[in-house]
Amino acid sequence: MFAWADSIMSAGKADVLPIEHLWKIVFPAESQVTSQLCTIHDCYLDDSKDQKQEIAYVCAGFYGTQDAWQHFTEKWNAQLKAEGIGYWKSSECHSLDGEFRRWRILPPPLSHQAAYQIRDRLQAVALKCPGLHGVGMAVPVKEHEAVQKYEHASEVFPEQFIYHRAFELTLLHSVRAACKGPRDLMVYVHDDGPDFPLLHALFKSYKQKNPLTGSHLTALLPLDDKETPALQLADMFANGLQARSVEFLSGKRDHFSDDEIFMLDRSEVFVWTKELGEDILYMYLKGQGLPIPKDLAEATKSRNPDLEI
C-alpha cells in the first residue's frame, strides 16, 4: 500500500511530494476512504547531541494535523520576516553564525542576548499555535554503554548509532500519543542530513519488525530544515532538551521547572535507561535462541517477576 515511499526516496529531494498531497496518495479516490475514518498526523523530528558526543543524544519534535501546521507556518514565517532572518537554527544562534552573524557587532554578552531574544519571540509565537504536541527521547551515553558489557549487545545496540535508539523510541511514543484510533496514521519528516539514508533504512526495518506500531507508520521524508519551519521548531525543542539533559547528567542541575523546557506542558519526554536496554536485549536473545547471560536474566527477572527465565 505504501510502496510509493521508496520511489520518492529514490527519486531524490527535488521530487519529494508536499505533505498536503499525502492524503490523495495514501487514500486514492477509488478507495472510498473518507477523512472521518482516520487522522493523519505530520511529525517533524530533529536530532541534537553534546559537542563531544559523550553525554546525551536527543530525538525530539512535534506532531499535528495539516491544519495545525499550516497555521503555525504562517505565524512562524511572519515572525522570521519581522526579525529579518530567513530561518531558525539553534547552532547558528549559539555560535552567532549564519543568520545570527550580524549580532557579532555587539560586545558580549549583548550579542548573545540579542540572538536569544529572537529565540524567545519565536517561542512565544509557537506557544500561541494550538494543535501541536511535542515528543522527545533522550539517550544518556553512559546508560547505553552500560548495556554493552553483555555479549551480543552490539548486535542490538551498535555503539556508533546511539541516536538510532532515540529515533526508534520516538516513533513508538509518538504513535502511542497521537494514534487514538486503529486507522490513525503518522507521517514523519526529518532533516535531510548525510545520515538520512540510514534513518530511512531503520524506519523501514522498525515498521516491518513492529507490526502493531508499524501499522500507523506511513513514510519518513527528508526536507531541508532551512526551508521547513516545522523542522526549525523541532530543532529548537531538541536543542533545549539536549541542553537540559547535559546539565542534569553532568550533575550541574538536579531538577528543572516546567517553564525551563520549551513547550514541556504540551509534550511527552522520555529517557532511555540501562534497564530498558537490558529488557530489550533479553527479548532479542530469547527470540534468537541465543544463550542469555545469568546476570542479564536475573536483572530482567527482578523487574518482571512473571517472566519465564
Secondary structure, DSSP 4 states (H G I P E B T S, - for coil): --THHHHHHHH-GGGPPPGGGHHHHHS-GGG---GGG--EEEEEEEEEE-TTSSSEEEEEEEEE-HHHHHHHHHHHHHHHHHHT-S---HHHHHHT-GGGGGGGGSPTTHHHHHHHHHHHHHHHHHHT-TT-EEEEEEEEHHHHHHHTTSTTHHHHS-GGGHHHHHHHHHHHHHHHHH--STT-EEEEEEE--TTHHHHHHHHHHHHHH-HHHHTTEEEEEEE-GGG-HHHHHHHHHHHHHHHHHHHHHTTS-S---GGGSTTGGGEEEEE--HHHHHHHHHHHHHHHTPPPPHHHHHHHHHH-TT---
